[in-house]
Amino acid sequence: MEGNKELPEFTHEGRDKKKFVREMFNDISSNYDFLNHFLSVGIDIYWRKKFVQKLNISHGNHIADIACGTGDVCFEILKNHKVNVTGIDLAENMISIASKKAQKKQVENVQFLVGDAEALPLDSNSVDFLTISYGFRNIAHYEKAIEEFLRVLKPGGKLGILEFSKPKNSWLGSLFTFYFHQVLPRLGSLFSRSDAYRYLPESVDFFPSREDICRKLIYGGFNRAEIHDLTFGISTIFLGFKKGE
């Protein structure tokens, strides 16, 4: 894994990363839902459900879901909560699919917008919760995005990040690394852009540690941060709490 860090195939910060991410997700959008469920053997559905449960959302809240993709977290939230949800994604093709899914499901109280996590099309102090699932590692400038997250959250608001992590168990970590680096890219390339599923494992390699993410949230202005691992640490929920009035 360290070798991968020394010789990255992809850019993991800055303008070039943002351009690549937008183009890649636009290109893979038509197969995105199928591959998410297929390559994770459906466990991604469980992770998103646990993520939403951990947020403790109340009826009447306004939630912004950033890097919303095709809207799975938005729809999961709306299953059990009478709230208003705004889904935002950099890739317009993802937003198009999410909007069509909302129409097909006849889901109300949700809107989908094309937008950048580093310059959100939302008013300051306007949302109770801000969520981002498996999209935070795709952001070009973490600090700028965290600044925006803090800006749009109301005082006392909560940030929820769901991301892949490296399992703490060494045996499981080795298995996870083998699957992510050797199996997943080959399977993904059968259905979609091959570089998209080479980028995924490398982006996890280059993603900051659990502790570094918490430090970024605290240094970025959040009052406190929490870590909650799922499935032996393959995925992790990070919670950031904005100071109340």
Phi, psi and omega in degrees: 000322178297325178298322178297325179292327182286326184233071181290143175278332187241162175273132186245021173196160173085186186299321180297322178297315181300317179297315179297314182298315180299312182295318181297312182289330172297318183289325185265003188303322185293333180252005190298310182297314181301313183290324176304312183286321183291312185286338177260005184055034176082356184289342178298330178295316178297317181298317180293322178297314179296324178299310181296320179298323183291338184287333182059055180287144177250153177301140179092352179290159172249125182242136171250123178253112186266148187053049191288347181059231181268014169093012186301318179291321177303313182290326177295319178298316185285348178299320188234008183225134174271088186222172173252130184237135173242117177262133183230133179215150180288332185265116184295331178293324176296316180296321178299315179294317179300318180295320179293323177296321179296320178294316181296319180281350184056045181271131178257174176063030176221139173227149181239131184232144170281128182191164183256131179301337181270356178207071188291138178278052183226150178288156175294145177054045187245348183233147179277325180226143171234123183242152173208118183243123180053034178230345184295323181289348178271356181286142184283324182225100184303314185297319180294318179296316179299321176300318178292319179302314181295322181298313187278340178288141174290158172306132184084003180287168186231136174259134175236124178242128173246123183214158170294144175227173176267123181305143181282334176287125186295321180294313179294325178298320178294318178295317178300315180296317179298313180297313184294322186267332186250319186269307185304314180299324180291317178294314181299323183292342178289338186240345190207187177304125184294325182290337179298324183262004162267326178296320184306304181295324180293324179294328176290321177301321185269358179288138180302158179293166178306313183294322179294322177298315178299319178298319179299320180294316180293313178296332180281354174118356177287145185291321176202168182218150179229155177238132177224111181279148175238143175049060175063022176091010175293322172237153182223138172261127174249132177243133176239135185246122177277140182298140179281176180289000000 
